Amino acid sequence: MKDCALKCIIPAPVSVKISGTGSFPLRELKKVHAPANLTRFGTEAQEMLSGFGIAAAAGPGSGSELRFALDPSLGAESWRMQVDKDGIALSGGDEAGVFYALQALTQVVAAASCDGPLTASVEYGIVQDSPRFSWRGFMLDPARHFQSVKTVKRVIRMMAAHRLNVLHWHLTDNQGWRYGTGIVTEKASRNTLTGGSYSKADLQEIAAFAKKYYVAVVPEIDVPGHSRGLIQAYPELACDPADPGSELCLGRAETLPFLKRIFGELMEIFPDSRYIHFGGDEAEMKHWEKCPRCLAAMKEHGFKNLRELENHFMRELTHFAVEKGRTPIVWGTGTPFPEDTVVQAWLDIREPAKHIANGNRCIMSVHTSYYFDYPADLSEPHESWMFALPAESVYMADPYVIWESDWKGALLGPEACLWTECVPEWRIIQKILPRLGAYAETAWSRPENKDWHDFLRRREKLRAAGYEDYLRSLE
């Protein structure tokens, strides 16, 4: 039995209603008509249709059309697709919604064209859709293994095709400082970088590209731990320059001003980035415990332990972001932060509960469900402590777990993370693509519209149609 093309969309829409038994032959699509403010989408649609062997001219005229429109009543990021005897109409509550409608149509056209363009047809019907979460993130780590601008763009394009809208960019870590611009350019590039770094022009190019595809960039510089890449260039920021370790000195008077200069520069490079990520996780204390400056600072502030000093240090940075009109994000560490700070939970499914109770908003990235460095299959290279995280496990995860009524409004949404200790650049797409659709359905679709077996049917249909190959070709 022929699959219904309108029912082959990933992630699953809110509703798909088939109208009768008729269908629209795609070969009869003669025109692509987009108003002046949506011309870009008309052009992209023509290119997409041409790739599937369907020729459609631009502009209004006689014959069946693909029509684009804005309809603010649909709501932000929401969209609608209608197929009838006159052609196909795509509308969105905003430009992002129109873009998502076009991504869904691409899947519909692919599914309908499995047997070639001459017999390709789409059932009469209406698809309506809107996102479950406003934050649908994906984290990319170029610090461990560097990714070129071209690869980052490919990742963004794949994200956008699946209606993911936040690129969390982990730019620094112990293994490398990839933020090769401004304050730390010369020393960092000379002493710590292997495999590449991003110039100011590179960062701005990525930001502009992401904006075109309705993906917000959240840059991260991870401090005070995970900082060997910076300390090797600036050992004077360590507790002991002769044995610098990976943690910045919390007691040196120059540490915070130096970091504020770096984050200030980062905000200038990413003026549209509402959120700035400060990291803040997994800092070891062995160097702090031996550091007279850190111990003196702890005593001066009246703190009982070094973790309280660390929390004070991080709060100073988050206050700086708020003063600059940005929203700070930190990794969950078990210590409290002001209500204006977003906490990214990664350790435990119950972790958001304590932060939300403290008044914080949260991002759900619990490693057992959302870490894409974990192997989809144990035959993949992986760390000895990792377990398999197949697409089914990603799909079955619910960001709310069982606490939707308690967390609703405070949980921004999920974020999948690809750490790259075991992932060189050439493996990036291999790690992402097999699980991306499953994750997208977790981030976008409502639970009542999810069904694992139906997801498998849709995924296999799109694979057979060459949709994954199409995604691999996107830049």
C-alpha positions in Angstrom: 0.0 0.0 0.0 1.3 3.4 -0.9 2.3 5.6 2.0 0.5 8.8 2.5 3.1 11.5 1.8 1.5 14.0 4.2 2.0 11.4 6.9 5.7 11.1 6.4 6.8 14.3 8.2 9.5 14.3 10.9 9.1 15.6 13.6 5.4 14.6 13.9 3.0 17.5 13.4 0.1 18.4 15.7 -2.5 17.3 13.1 -2.7 15.8 9.6 -6.2 15.7 8.1 -6.7 14.0 4.8 -9.6 15.4 2.7 -11.3 12.6 0.7 -9.6 10.4 -1.7 -8.1 13.0 -4.2 -4.5 13.9 -4.6 -2.5 16.6 -6.3 0.0 15.4 -9.0 3.3 17.3 -8.4 4.0 17.4 -12.2 1.1 19.9 -12.4 2.8 22.4 -10.1 3.6 25.1 -12.6 4.2 28.2 -10.4 5.8 29.2 -7.1 4.3 32.3 -5.8 5.8 34.2 -2.8 5.0 37.8 -1.8 7.9 40.2 -1.8 8.7 39.6 1.9 8.9 35.9 1.4 10.8 35.8 -1.9 13.6 33.9 -0.4 11.4 30.9 0.3 10.0 30.9 -3.2 13.5 30.6 -4.6 14.5 27.9 -2.1 11.3 26.0 -3.0 12.1 26.1 -6.7 15.6 24.7 -6.1 14.2 22.0 -3.9 11.5 21.0 -6.4 14.0 21.0 -9.2 16.1 18.5 -7.2 13.2 16.1 -7.3 12.6 16.7 -11.0 9.7 19.1 -10.7 10.0 22.3 -12.7 8.0 25.3 -11.4 8.5 28.9 -12.6 8.5 31.9 -10.2 5.7 34.4 -9.9 1.9 34.3 -10.3 0.2 33.0 -13.4 -2.1 30.4 -14.7 -1.9 26.8 -13.5 -1.5 25.2 -10.1 0.7 27.0 -7.6 2.8 26.6 -4.6 1.8 29.6 -2.5 3.5 31.2 0.5 1.9 33.5 3.1 2.3 34.9 6.6 -0.5 34.3 9.0 0.3 35.8 12.5 -2.8 34.1 14.0 -0.9 30.8 13.8 1.6 31.9 16.4 5.4 32.0 16.6 7.2 29.1 14.7 3.8 27.6 13.8 2.9 26.6 10.3 0.1 25.2 8.1 0.2 23.2 4.8 -2.9 22.8 2.6 -3.0 20.6 -0.5 -6.0 20.8 -2.8 -6.8 20.8 -6.5 -5.3 24.3 -7.0 -1.9 23.3 -5.6 -0.2 23.7 -2.3 -0.4 26.6 0.2 2.2 27.1 2.9 1.7 29.6 5.7 3.5 30.5 8.9 2.9 32.5 12.0 6.2 34.2 11.3 9.1 33.7 8.9 10.4 30.8 11.0 7.0 29.1 10.6 7.1 29.6 6.9 10.6 28.1 6.8 9.5 25.1 8.8 6.5 24.6 6.5 9.0 24.5 3.6 11.1 21.9 5.4 8.0 19.7 6.0 7.1 20.1 2.3 10.6 18.9 1.3 9.9 15.7 3.2 6.5 15.3 1.7 7.8 15.8 -1.8 10.6 13.3 -1.2 8.2 10.7 0.1 5.8 11.3 -2.8 8.6 11.0 -5.4 9.9 7.6 -4.4 8.8 6.2 -7.8 9.9 9.3 -9.7 8.3 12.7 -10.5 5.9 11.5 -13.2 3.8 9.6 -10.7 4.5 11.7 -7.6 1.3 13.1 -6.0 0.3 14.4 -2.6 -3.0 13.7 -0.9 -5.5 16.5 -0.5 -5.4 17.5 3.1 -4.3 20.0 5.8 -1.3 19.8 8.1 -1.2 22.1 11.1 1.7 22.3 13.5 3.3 24.2 16.4 6.3 23.5 18.7 6.0 21.9 22.2 9.1 23.6 23.5 10.6 27.0 22.6 14.1 25.8 23.3 15.1 22.9 21.0 18.9 22.9 21.3 21.9 21.0 20.0 25.4 21.5 21.5 28.5 21.2 19.4 32.0 20.8 20.9 34.9 22.0 18.7 37.3 22.2 21.6 38.2 18.5 21.7 38.1 18.0 17.9 37.9 21.1 15.8 35.1 21.5 13.2 35.5 23.7 10.2 33.1 26.5 9.3 31.8 24.3 6.6 31.0 21.5 9.0 29.3 23.8 11.5 27.1 25.2 8.7 26.1 21.6 7.7 25.2 20.9 11.3 23.1 24.1 11.5 21.4 23.2 8.2 20.5 19.7 9.4 19.2 21.1 12.7 17.0 23.6 10.9 15.6 20.9 8.6 14.4 19.2 11.8 13.0 22.4 13.4 15.8 22.7 16.0 16.5 26.3 16.9 19.4 26.7 19.3 23.1 25.9 18.6 25.0 25.8 21.9 28.6 26.2 20.8 31.2 24.9 23.4 34.1 27.0 22.1 36.7 26.2 24.8 37.9 23.4 27.0 41.1 21.8 28.4 42.0 20.4 25.0 41.8 23.7 23.0 40.8 27.3 22.9 38.9 27.7 19.6 37.9 31.4 20.2 40.9 32.7 18.3 40.2 36.4 18.3 40.9 39.6 20.2 42.2 39.4 23.7 43.7 35.9 23.6 44.5 35.5 19.9 48.3 35.5 19.8 49.1 33.6 23.0 46.3 31.0 22.6 47.0 30.3 18.9 50.7 30.0 19.6 50.6 27.9 22.8 47.4 25.9 23.0 45.6 25.5 19.7 45.9 22.3 17.6 43.7 21.7 14.7 42.3 25.2 14.2 40.5 28.1 15.6 37.7 30.5 14.6 38.6 34.0 13.6 36.2 36.9 14.4 35.1 36.7 10.8 34.4 33.0 11.1 32.3 33.5 14.2 30.3 36.3 12.6 29.8 34.2 9.5 28.4 31.3 11.5 26.2 33.7 13.5 24.8 35.2 10.2 24.3 31.7 8.7 22.5 30.4 11.8 20.2 33.5 11.8 19.2 32.8 8.2 18.0 29.4 9.3 16.3 30.6 12.5 18.9 29.1 14.8 20.1 31.1 17.8 23.8 30.8 18.7 24.6 30.4 22.4 28.4 30.7 22.7 30.1 29.1 25.7 33.4 29.8 27.3 33.7 27.2 30.1 35.2 28.5 33.4 36.7 28.3 36.0 37.4 24.6 35.4 37.9 23.1 31.9 40.3 26.0 31.4 43.7 24.4 30.6 43.5 25.6 27.1 43.5 29.2 28.4 45.9 28.7 31.3 48.6 27.2 29.1 48.6 30.6 27.3 48.2 32.6 30.5 49.8 30.6 33.3 49.7 33.8 35.5 45.9 33.1 35.8 46.6 29.7 37.5 47.0 29.2 41.3 50.6 27.9 40.6 52.1 28.8 37.2 54.6 26.0 37.7 51.8 23.5 38.1 48.8 25.2 36.4 46.3 22.4 36.2 42.9 23.1 34.6 41.3 25.6 37.0 41.6 29.4 37.0 42.7 30.9 40.3 39.7 32.2 42.2 41.8 34.4 44.5 43.8 36.4 41.9 42.4 39.9 41.6 43.1 39.9 37.8 41.1 36.7 37.0 37.6 38.1 37.0 38.4 41.4 35.1 40.3 39.4 32.5 37.3 37.0 32.0 34.9 39.9 31.8 36.9 41.4 29.0 36.7 38.1 27.1 33.0 37.7 27.7 32.4 41.4 26.8 34.2 40.8 23.5 32.2 37.6 22.9 29.0 39.6 23.4 30.1 42.1 20.8 30.8 39.4 18.2 27.4 37.8 18.9 25.1 40.8 19.4 22.0 38.8 18.7 22.8 36.1 21.2 20.4 36.6 24.0 22.0 33.8 26.1 25.7 33.5 27.1 27.0 30.2 28.6 29.6 30.4 31.3 30.1 26.6 31.9 30.9 26.3 35.6 31.0 22.5 35.9 33.5 19.8 37.1 36.1 22.1 38.6 38.6 20.3 40.8 39.7 21.8 44.1 43.1 20.3 44.6 45.0 23.4 43.3 42.6 25.8 45.2 43.1 23.9 48.4 46.9 24.6 48.2 46.5 28.2 47.0 47.1 30.9 49.6 45.2 33.4 47.4 42.1 31.2 47.1 42.2 30.4 50.8 42.5 34.0 51.7 39.6 35.0 49.4 37.4 32.3 51.0 38.3 33.6 54.5 37.8 37.3 53.4 34.2 36.6 52.2 33.4 34.5 55.2 32.8 31.3 53.2 32.8 27.9 54.8 34.4 26.1 51.9 35.9 26.6 48.4 32.7 25.6 46.6 31.1 28.6 48.1 33.9 30.8 46.8 33.5 29.1 43.4 29.8 29.9 43.4 30.5 33.5 44.3 33.0 33.7 41.4 30.5 32.4 39.0 27.7 34.7 40.3 30.0 37.6 39.6 30.1 36.5 35.9 26.4 35.9 35.7 25.7 39.4 37.2 28.0 40.8 34.5 25.9 39.2 31.8 22.7 40.5 33.2 24.2 44.0 33.4 25.0 43.7 29.7 21.4 42.7 28.9 22.1 39.0 28.4 20.7 35.9 30.1 23.5 33.7 31.7 23.5 29.9 31.5 25.5 27.6 33.7 25.8 23.8 33.9 24.1 22.4 36.9 26.5 21.8 39.7 24.3 21.4 42.7 24.9 24.9 44.0 22.2 27.6 43.8 22.2 30.6 41.4 20.1 33.8 41.1 16.7 33.4 39.5 17.9 35.3 36.4 20.4 32.4 35.6 19.3 29.5 33.4 20.6 26.1 34.7 21.4 23.4 32.2 20.7 20.0 33.9 22.8 17.1 32.8 23.5 14.8 35.8 20.1 13.4 36.7 16.5 13.4 35.5 15.4 14.9 38.9 18.0 17.7 38.7 15.7 20.4 37.3 13.3 20.0 40.2 15.7 21.7 42.7 16.7 24.5 40.4 13.1 25.2 39.4 12.1 25.3 43.1 14.8 27.9 43.5 13.2 30.0 40.8 15.5 29.2 37.9 14.5 28.2 34.4 16.2 25.0 33.1 17.3 23.2 30.0 17.1 19.4 30.1 20.3 17.7 28.9 20.5 14.7 31.1 23.4 12.6 29.8 21.5 9.3 29.8 19.1 10.5 27.2 20.7 13.4 25.3 24.4 12.9 25.0 25.2 12.1 21.4 28.8 11.2 22.1 27.4 8.0 23.6 27.4 5.4 20.9 24.2 4.6 19.0 25.7 1.2 18.8 28.5 -0.2 20.9 30.5 -1.1 17.8 31.3 2.7 17.5 34.4 4.1 19.2 33.5 5.2 22.7 34.9 5.7 26.2 34.8 2.6 28.5 32.3 4.2 30.8 29.8 5.0 28.1 26.7 2.9 27.4 24.7 2.6 24.2 22.2 5.3 23.5 20.2 4.2 20.4 17.6 6.3 18.6 14.8 4.6 20.5 16.1 5.7 23.9 16.5 9.3 22.6 13.0 9.1 21.2 11.4 7.8 24.4 12.9 10.5 26.6 10.5 13.2 27.7 12.1 16.5 28.8 9.4 16.8 31.5 10.0 13.2 32.6 6.9 12.8 34.8 6.7 16.3 36.2 5.1 18.3 33.4 2.6 20.1 35.7 5.4 21.1 38.1 8.0 22.2 35.5 5.8 23.7 32.8 6.8 27.3 32.1 10.2 26.8 33.9 11.7 24.1 31.6 12.7 25.9 28.4 13.2 22.6 26.6 15.7 19.9 25.8 19.2 20.1 24.4 21.2 17.2 22.9 25.0 17.4 23.3 27.8 16.1 21.1 31.0 16.1 23.1 33.9 15.2 20.8 36.6 13.4 22.8 36.0 10.4 20.6 34.6 12.2 17.6 36.9 13.7 14.9 35.4 16.1 12.5 34.8 13.4 9.8 32.5 11.5 12.1 30.3 14.5 13.2 27.5 13.8 10.7 27.6 10.1 11.3 27.1 10.7 15.0 24.2 13.2 14.5 22.1 12.1 11.6 20.9 8.6 12.7 19.4 10.0 16.0 18.6 13.6 14.9 15.0 12.8 13.8 14.3 10.9 17.0 15.6 13.8 19.1 13.7 16.4 17.0 10.4 14.6 17.7 11.2 14.7 21.4 11.9 18.4 21.2 9.1 19.5 18.9 6.2 17.0 19.0 3.6 16.5 21.6 3.6 13.1 23.4 0.1 12.2 22.0 1.5 12.6 18.5 4.5 10.3 19.1 4.6 6.6 18.2 7.9 4.8 17.9 6.7 2.3 15.3 5.1 5.1 13.2 8.4 7.1 13.5 10.3 4.1 12.1 7.8 3.9 9.2 8.3 7.6 8.4 12.1 7.4 8.8 12.4 4.4 6.6 10.2 5.9 3.9 12.3 9.1 3.9 15.5 7.1 3.8 14.3 5.1 0.9 13.4 8.4 -0.8 16.9 9.6 -0.4 16.0 12.3 2.1 19.1 11.6 4.4 21.3 11.9 1.3 19.6 15.2 0.5 20.4 16.4 4.1 24.0 15.3 3.8 24.3 17.5 0.7 23.1 20.7 2.4 25.5 23.5 3.1 
